[in-house]
Amino acid sequence: MQVLPGQKQVLAHFKRQDPKMAAIIRKVGPHRLSPDKEYFIVLARAIVSQQISTKAAETIYNRFCSLFARGRPRPRLTLDLSDEDLRQAGLSRQKISYMKDLARHFDEGLIKTRRFSKSDNEEIIGQLVQVKGIGRWTAEMFLIFSLNRLDVLPVDDLGLKAGVQKIYKLKSQPDAKKLRAIGANWRPYESIATWYCWQALAGRAD
C-alpha cells in the first residue's frame, strides 16, 4: 500500500509541473483518496454497478450483502450461493456468472492479493482482467481507489477526458496520446491529478 502525499507536497509538485492543475487543487482542496483493503468486496461492488444507475446499483448491492452474515460478502460463501439466491438479489444471469468467476479467482488464489505490494500496476491489471466482467478500466479504478497507486493514468476514462478538456480549454476531448503528454507533467501523481480532473468536471473548482 502506497503512502499518499500530503496536500502541501501535492500542491508544491503541481506548482512546478502544471500551474493549471495547481489552480484546480487550490480550489477543490485536499484529495479524499484512501485505501480499501476489502479487495473482493470492492470488485464485487464494481461488477454489480456495471451499466446500471447508481441508485439501482446501491439497491442490488445491499440485497447481495444481505445474503451474508454481518453483510460482508466473502469468496467461498459467494460460491456456495445458488444462482437463484443471486437472481433474487437482482443480479442478471451475466453478472451472476461474473460474480461467481470473481469469487472463484479469489478462493483459488488466482488473484494474489498478498503480493500486491510487490507487484507493479500491469501485473495486477493482468490478474484482474482474467476475471469475467473485469476490464482494464475497472482494474485501473481498483488501483486508484483500493490500492491508492499514485501513477495510474486511465486514458480511456470519459470523465478524465472531459475534465482535461475543461481544465485546459481544449477544443475537443483529448485522445490517449494527448492525455499521456499532459499526464507526463503530473508524474508521479497521475492518479491524484485524475481525481482532480473528475472534481473539476463535477463543477467543484468553478
CYANA upper distance limits for C-alpha pairs under 8 A (distance plus 0.5 A):
  1 MET  CA     35 PRO  CA      8.13
  1 MET  CA    117 SER  CA      6.36
  1 MET  CA    147 LEU  CA      6.38
  1 MET  CA    148 ASN  CA      7.46
  1 MET  CA    149 ARG  CA      8.15
  2 GLN  CA    147 LEU  CA      7.80
  2 GLN  CA    148 ASN  CA      6.82
  2 GLN  CA    149 ARG  CA      6.79
  2 GLN  CA    150 LEU  CA      8.11
  4 LEU  CA    148 ASN  CA      7.91
  4 LEU  CA    150 LEU  CA      8.14
  5 PRO  CA      9 GLN  CA      6.62
  5 PRO  CA     10 VAL  CA      6.89
  6 GLY  CA     10 VAL  CA      6.78
  7 GLN  CA     11 LEU  CA      6.48
  7 GLN  CA     30 PRO  CA      6.17
  7 GLN  CA     31 HIS  CA      8.16
  8 LYS  CA     12 ALA  CA      6.50
  9 GLN  CA     13 HIS  CA      6.73
 10 VAL  CA     14 PHE  CA      6.91
 10 VAL  CA    189 TYR  CA      8.43
 11 LEU  CA     15 LYS  CA      6.53
 11 LEU  CA     22 ALA  CA      6.43
 11 LEU  CA     25 ILE  CA      7.42
 11 LEU  CA     26 ARG  CA      8.12
 12 ALA  CA     16 ARG  CA      7.03
 13 HIS  CA     17 GLN  CA      6.66
 14 PHE  CA     18 ASP  CA      5.38
 14 PHE  CA     19 PRO  CA      6.56
 14 PHE  CA     21 MET  CA      6.88
 14 PHE  CA     22 ALA  CA      5.53
 14 PHE  CA    186 TRP  CA      7.56
 15 LYS  CA     19 PRO  CA      5.39
 15 LYS  CA     21 MET  CA      8.44
 15 LYS  CA     22 ALA  CA      5.88
 17 GLN  CA    185 ASN  CA      5.96
 17 GLN  CA    186 TRP  CA      7.29
 18 ASP  CA     22 ALA  CA      6.81
 18 ASP  CA    185 ASN  CA      6.83
 18 ASP  CA    186 TRP  CA      7.66
 19 PRO  CA     23 ALA  CA      6.70
 20 LYS  CA     24 ILE  CA      7.15
 20 LYS  CA    167 ILE  CA      7.66
 20 LYS  CA    168 TYR  CA      7.87
 21 MET  CA     25 ILE  CA      6.77
 21 MET  CA    167 ILE  CA      8.10
 21 MET  CA    193 ALA  CA      7.82
 21 MET  CA    196 TYR  CA      8.46
 22 ALA  CA     26 ARG  CA      6.77
 23 ALA  CA     27 LYS  CA      6.93
 24 ILE  CA     28 VAL  CA      6.62
 24 ILE  CA    196 TYR  CA      7.54
 24 ILE  CA    200 ALA  CA      7.54
 24 ILE  CA    205 ALA  CA      6.37
 25 ILE  CA     29 GLY  CA      6.20
 25 ILE  CA     30 PRO  CA      7.77
 25 ILE  CA    196 TYR  CA      7.21
 27 LYS  CA    204 ARG  CA      8.17
 27 LYS  CA    205 ALA  CA      5.74
 27 LYS  CA    206 ASP  CA      8.43
 28 VAL  CA    196 TYR  CA      8.13
 28 VAL  CA    199 GLN  CA      7.81
 28 VAL  CA    200 ALA  CA      8.46
 28 VAL  CA    204 ARG  CA      6.50
 28 VAL  CA    205 ALA  CA      5.93
 31 HIS  CA    192 ILE  CA      7.79
 31 HIS  CA    195 TRP  CA      8.01
 31 HIS  CA    196 TYR  CA      8.02
 33 LEU  CA    145 PHE  CA      7.03
 33 LEU  CA    148 ASN  CA      7.56
 34 SER  CA    145 PHE  CA      7.38
 34 SER  CA    146 SER  CA      7.94
 34 SER  CA    148 ASN  CA      7.22
 35 PRO  CA    145 PHE  CA      6.89
 35 PRO  CA    146 SER  CA      5.41
 35 PRO  CA    147 LEU  CA      6.08
 35 PRO  CA    148 ASN  CA      6.18
 36 ASP  CA     42 VAL  CA      8.28
 36 ASP  CA    145 PHE  CA      7.67
 36 ASP  CA    146 SER  CA      5.02
 36 ASP  CA    147 LEU  CA      7.26
 37 LYS  CA    146 SER  CA      6.96
 37 LYS  CA    147 LEU  CA      7.93
 38 GLU  CA     42 VAL  CA      6.64
 39 TYR  CA     43 LEU  CA      6.82
 39 TYR  CA    113 THR  CA      8.48
 39 TYR  CA    146 SER  CA      7.64
 40 PHE  CA     44 ALA  CA      6.47
 40 PHE  CA     73 PRO  CA      8.42
 40 PHE  CA     74 ARG  CA      7.69
 40 PHE  CA     75 PRO  CA      7.68
 40 PHE  CA    102 LEU  CA      8.35
 40 PHE  CA    103 ALA  CA      8.14
 40 PHE  CA    106 PHE  CA      7.81
 41 ILE  CA     45 ARG  CA      6.54
 41 ILE  CA     72 ARG  CA      8.31
 41 ILE  CA     73 PRO  CA      6.92
 41 ILE  CA     74 ARG  CA      8.10
 42 VAL  CA     46 ALA  CA      6.84
 42 VAL  CA    142 PHE  CA      8.11
 42 VAL  CA    146 SER  CA      7.91
 43 LEU  CA     47 ILE  CA      6.84
 43 LEU  CA    102 LEU  CA      8.47
 43 LEU  CA    142 PHE  CA      8.00
 44 ALA  CA     48 VAL  CA      6.86
 44 ALA  CA     99 MET  CA      7.02
 44 ALA  CA    102 LEU  CA      7.94
 45 ARG  CA     49 SER  CA      6.66
 45 ARG  CA     61 TYR  CA      7.04
 46 ALA  CA     50 GLN  CA      6.98
 46 ALA  CA    138 THR  CA      7.77
 47 ILE  CA     95 LYS  CA      7.35
 47 ILE  CA     98 TYR  CA      7.70
 47 ILE  CA     99 MET  CA      7.56
 47 ILE  CA    133 GLY  CA      7.32
 47 ILE  CA    134 ILE  CA      7.96
 48 VAL  CA     57 ALA  CA      6.57
 48 VAL  CA     60 ILE  CA      7.65
 48 VAL  CA     61 TYR  CA      6.85
 48 VAL  CA     91 LEU  CA      7.69
 48 VAL  CA     95 LYS  CA      7.55
 49 SER  CA     53 SER  CA      7.99
 49 SER  CA     54 THR  CA      7.54
 49 SER  CA     57 ALA  CA      5.37
 49 SER  CA     58 GLU  CA      8.31
 50 GLN  CA     57 ALA  CA      8.49
 52 ILE  CA     56 ALA  CA      6.89
 52 ILE  CA     57 ALA  CA      6.80
 53 SER  CA     57 ALA  CA      6.59
 54 THR  CA     58 GLU  CA      6.67
 55 LYS  CA     59 THR  CA      6.87
 56 ALA  CA     60 ILE  CA      6.72
 57 ALA  CA     61 TYR  CA      6.39
 58 GLU  CA     62 ASN  CA      6.60
 59 THR  CA     63 ARG  CA      6.86
 60 ILE  CA     64 PHE  CA      6.61
 60 ILE  CA     89 ALA  CA      6.49
 60 ILE  CA     90 GLY  CA      5.95
 60 ILE  CA     91 LEU  CA      7.62
 61 TYR  CA     65 CYS  CA      6.67
 61 TYR  CA     89 ALA  CA      8.45
 62 ASN  CA     66 SER  CA      6.69
 63 ARG  CA     67 LEU  CA      7.43
 63 ARG  CA     89 ALA  CA      5.55
 63 ARG  CA     90 GLY  CA      8.04
 64 PHE  CA     68 PHE  CA      8.32
 64 PHE  CA     73 PRO  CA      8.38
 64 PHE  CA     86 LEU  CA      7.44
 64 PHE  CA     89 ALA  CA      5.91
 64 PHE  CA     90 GLY  CA      8.40
 65 CYS  CA     71 GLY  CA      5.10
 65 CYS  CA     72 ARG  CA      6.48
 65 CYS  CA     73 PRO  CA      6.39
 66 SER  CA     70 ARG  CA      8.32
 66 SER  CA     71 GLY  CA      5.66
 67 LEU  CA     71 GLY  CA      7.42
 67 LEU  CA     73 PRO  CA      8.35
 67 LEU  CA     85 ASP  CA      8.48
 68 PHE  CA     72 ARG  CA      6.26
 68 PHE  CA     73 PRO  CA      6.28
 68 PHE  CA     74 ARG  CA      8.42
 68 PHE  CA     77 LEU  CA      8.11
 73 PRO  CA     77 LEU  CA      7.68
 73 PRO  CA     78 THR  CA      7.30
 74 ARG  CA     78 THR  CA      6.48
 74 ARG  CA    103 ALA  CA      8.15
 75 PRO  CA     79 LEU  CA      6.86
 75 PRO  CA    102 LEU  CA      8.23
 75 PRO  CA    103 ALA  CA      4.78
 75 PRO  CA    104 ARG  CA      7.34
 75 PRO  CA    106 PHE  CA      6.68
 75 PRO  CA    107 ASP  CA      6.18
 76 ARG  CA     80 ASP  CA      6.90
 76 ARG  CA    103 ALA  CA      7.21
 76 ARG  CA    104 ARG  CA      8.19
 76 ARG  CA    107 ASP  CA      6.49
 77 LEU  CA     81 LEU  CA      7.02
 78 THR  CA     99 MET  CA      8.38
 78 THR  CA    100 LYS  CA      7.33
 78 THR  CA    103 ALA  CA      6.83
 79 LEU  CA    100 LYS  CA      6.43
 79 LEU  CA    103 ALA  CA      6.82
 79 LEU  CA    104 ARG  CA      7.54
 81 LEU  CA     85 ASP  CA      6.67
 81 LEU  CA     86 LEU  CA      7.64
 82 SER  CA     86 LEU  CA      7.16
 83 ASP  CA     87 ARG  CA      6.53
 83 ASP  CA     96 ILE  CA      7.20
 84 GLU  CA     88 GLN  CA      6.53
 85 ASP  CA     89 ALA  CA      6.98
 86 LEU  CA     90 GLY  CA      7.13
 86 LEU  CA     91 LEU  CA      6.28
 86 LEU  CA     96 ILE  CA      7.04
 87 ARG  CA     91 LEU  CA      5.47
 87 ARG  CA     92 SER  CA      6.82
 87 ARG  CA     93 ARG  CA      7.74
 87 ARG  CA     96 ILE  CA      7.89
 91 LEU  CA     95 LYS  CA      6.25
 91 LEU  CA     96 ILE  CA      6.46
 92 SER  CA     96 ILE  CA      6.60
 93 ARG  CA     97 SER  CA      6.95
 94 GLN  CA     98 TYR  CA      6.87
 95 LYS  CA     99 MET  CA      6.45
 95 LYS  CA    133 GLY  CA      8.16
 96 ILE  CA    100 LYS  CA      6.63
 97 SER  CA    101 ASP  CA      6.65
 97 SER  CA    132 LYS  CA      8.08
 98 TYR  CA    102 LEU  CA      6.65
 98 TYR  CA    131 VAL  CA      7.73
 98 TYR  CA    132 LYS  CA      5.58
 98 TYR  CA    133 GLY  CA      5.99
 99 MET  CA    103 ALA  CA      6.67
100 LYS  CA    104 ARG  CA      6.58
101 ASP  CA    105 HIS  CA      6.70
101 ASP  CA    131 VAL  CA      6.63
101 ASP  CA    132 LYS  CA      6.80
102 LEU  CA    106 PHE  CA      6.93
102 LEU  CA    131 VAL  CA      6.25
102 LEU  CA    132 LYS  CA      7.74
103 ALA  CA    107 ASP  CA      6.45
104 ARG  CA    108 GLU  CA      6.40
105 HIS  CA    109 GLY  CA      6.58
105 HIS  CA    110 LEU  CA      5.39
105 HIS  CA    111 ILE  CA      6.42
105 HIS  CA    131 VAL  CA      7.64
106 PHE  CA    110 LEU  CA      6.58
106 PHE  CA    111 ILE  CA      6.13
110 LEU  CA    127 GLN  CA      7.96
111 ILE  CA    127 GLN  CA      6.43
111 ILE  CA    128 LEU  CA      7.46
112 LYS  CA    116 PHE  CA      7.28
115 ARG  CA    119 SER  CA      6.60
116 PHE  CA    120 ASP  CA      8.22
116 PHE  CA    124 ILE  CA      7.44
119 SER  CA    123 GLU  CA      6.45
119 SER  CA    124 ILE  CA      7.02
120 ASP  CA    124 ILE  CA      7.07
121 ASN  CA    125 ILE  CA      6.66
121 ASN  CA    143 LEU  CA      7.84
121 ASN  CA    149 ARG  CA      8.43
121 ASN  CA    152 VAL  CA      8.43
122 GLU  CA    126 GLY  CA      6.40
123 GLU  CA    127 GLN  CA      6.98
124 ILE  CA    128 LEU  CA      6.78
124 ILE  CA    139 ALA  CA      8.37
125 ILE  CA    129 VAL  CA      6.59
125 ILE  CA    136 ARG  CA      7.12
125 ILE  CA    139 ALA  CA      5.98
125 ILE  CA    140 GLU  CA      7.65
126 GLY  CA    130 GLN  CA      7.34
127 GLN  CA    131 VAL  CA      8.24
128 LEU  CA    134 ILE  CA      7.06
128 LEU  CA    135 GLY  CA      8.18
128 LEU  CA    139 ALA  CA      6.71
129 VAL  CA    133 GLY  CA      8.39
129 VAL  CA    134 ILE  CA      5.69
129 VAL  CA    135 GLY  CA      5.68
129 VAL  CA    136 ARG  CA      6.89
129 VAL  CA    139 ALA  CA      7.54
130 GLN  CA    134 ILE  CA      7.94
134 ILE  CA    138 THR  CA      6.41
134 ILE  CA    139 ALA  CA      7.37
135 GLY  CA    139 ALA  CA      6.84
136 ARG  CA    140 GLU  CA      6.58
137 TRP  CA    141 MET  CA      6.77
137 TRP  CA    154 PRO  CA      7.28
137 TRP  CA    156 ASP  CA      7.64
137 TRP  CA    157 ASP  CA      7.65
138 THR  CA    142 PHE  CA      6.74
139 ALA  CA    143 LEU  CA      6.83
140 GLU  CA    144 ILE  CA      6.82
140 GLU  CA    152 VAL  CA      7.34
140 GLU  CA    154 PRO  CA      6.89
141 MET  CA    145 PHE  CA      6.40
141 MET  CA    146 SER  CA      8.28
142 PHE  CA    146 SER  CA      5.63
142 PHE  CA    147 LEU  CA      7.13
143 LEU  CA    147 LEU  CA      5.44
143 LEU  CA    148 ASN  CA      6.43
143 LEU  CA    149 ARG  CA      5.97
143 LEU  CA    152 VAL  CA      7.79
144 ILE  CA    148 ASN  CA      5.08
144 ILE  CA    149 ARG  CA      5.80
144 ILE  CA    150 LEU  CA      7.50
144 ILE  CA    152 VAL  CA      7.20
144 ILE  CA    191 SER  CA      6.67
145 PHE  CA    149 ARG  CA      8.50
148 ASN  CA    191 SER  CA      8.49
149 ARG  CA    191 SER  CA      7.51
150 LEU  CA    188 PRO  CA      6.99
150 LEU  CA    189 TYR  CA      5.58
150 LEU  CA    190 GLU  CA      6.63
150 LEU  CA    191 SER  CA      5.45
150 LEU  CA    192 ILE  CA      7.07
151 ASP  CA    187 ARG  CA      7.24
151 ASP  CA    188 PRO  CA      5.93
151 ASP  CA    189 TYR  CA      5.91
151 ASP  CA    190 GLU  CA      5.28
151 ASP  CA    191 SER  CA      5.95
152 VAL  CA    189 TYR  CA      8.46
152 VAL  CA    190 GLU  CA      6.03
152 VAL  CA    191 SER  CA      5.42
153 LEU  CA    180 ARG  CA      8.21
153 LEU  CA    183 GLY  CA      7.75
153 LEU  CA    190 GLU  CA      6.07
153 LEU  CA    191 SER  CA      6.65
153 LEU  CA    194 THR  CA      7.50
154 PRO  CA    160 LEU  CA      8.07
155 VAL  CA    160 LEU  CA      7.89
155 VAL  CA    161 LYS  CA      7.98
155 VAL  CA    175 ASP  CA      8.21
155 VAL  CA    176 ALA  CA      5.78
155 VAL  CA    179 LEU  CA      6.93
155 VAL  CA    180 ARG  CA      7.99
156 ASP  CA    161 LYS  CA      8.28
156 ASP  CA    176 ALA  CA      7.59
157 ASP  CA    161 LYS  CA      6.93
158 LEU  CA    162 ALA  CA      6.67
159 GLY  CA    163 GLY  CA      6.41
159 GLY  CA    197 CYS  CA      8.10
159 GLY  CA    198 TRP  CA      6.44
159 GLY  CA    201 LEU  CA      7.66
160 LEU  CA    164 VAL  CA      6.55
160 LEU  CA    194 THR  CA      6.65
160 LEU  CA    197 CYS  CA      6.34
160 LEU  CA    198 TRP  CA      6.62
161 LYS  CA    165 GLN  CA      6.70
161 LYS  CA    173 GLN  CA      6.07
161 LYS  CA    174 PRO  CA      6.44
161 LYS  CA    175 ASP  CA      8.22
161 LYS  CA    179 LEU  CA      8.11
162 ALA  CA    166 LYS  CA      6.75
162 ALA  CA    173 GLN  CA      6.48
162 ALA  CA    201 LEU  CA      7.22
163 GLY  CA    167 ILE  CA      6.65
163 GLY  CA    197 CYS  CA      5.14
163 GLY  CA    198 TRP  CA      6.34
163 GLY  CA    199 GLN  CA      8.43
163 GLY  CA    200 ALA  CA      6.53
163 GLY  CA    201 LEU  CA      5.23
164 VAL  CA    168 TYR  CA      6.39
164 VAL  CA    169 LYS  CA      8.36
164 VAL  CA    170 LEU  CA      8.31
164 VAL  CA    173 GLN  CA      8.02
164 VAL  CA    174 PRO  CA      8.00
164 VAL  CA    197 CYS  CA      6.66
165 GLN  CA    169 LYS  CA      5.96
165 GLN  CA    170 LEU  CA      5.30
165 GLN  CA    171 LYS  CA      7.77
165 GLN  CA    172 SER  CA      7.04
165 GLN  CA    173 GLN  CA      5.85
165 GLN  CA    174 PRO  CA      7.27
166 LYS  CA    170 LEU  CA      7.33
166 LYS  CA    200 ALA  CA      8.17
166 LYS  CA    201 LEU  CA      7.50
167 ILE  CA    197 CYS  CA      8.05
167 ILE  CA    200 ALA  CA      7.72
170 LEU  CA    174 PRO  CA      8.22
174 PRO  CA    178 LYS  CA      5.96
174 PRO  CA    179 LEU  CA      6.49
175 ASP  CA    179 LEU  CA      6.69
176 ALA  CA    180 ARG  CA      6.64
177 LYS  CA    181 ALA  CA      6.82
178 LYS  CA    182 ILE  CA      6.79
179 LEU  CA    183 GLY  CA      6.32
180 ARG  CA    184 ALA  CA      6.50
181 ALA  CA    185 ASN  CA      8.08
182 ILE  CA    186 TRP  CA      7.89
183 GLY  CA    187 ARG  CA      7.26
183 GLY  CA    190 GLU  CA      6.79
186 TRP  CA    190 GLU  CA      5.76
186 TRP  CA    193 ALA  CA      7.17
189 TYR  CA    193 ALA  CA      6.82
190 GLU  CA    194 THR  CA      6.55
191 SER  CA    195 TRP  CA      6.80
192 ILE  CA    196 TYR  CA      6.93
193 ALA  CA    197 CYS  CA      6.73
194 THR  CA    198 TRP  CA      6.95
195 TRP  CA    199 GLN  CA      6.96
196 TYR  CA    200 ALA  CA      6.61
197 CYS  CA    201 LEU  CA      6.69
198 TRP  CA    202 ALA  CA      6.78
199 GLN  CA    203 GLY  CA      6.99
199 GLN  CA    204 ARG  CA      5.95
199 GLN  CA    205 ALA  CA      7.47
200 ALA  CA    204 ARG  CA      5.96
200 ALA  CA    205 ALA  CA      5.66
200 ALA  CA    206 ASP  CA      7.83
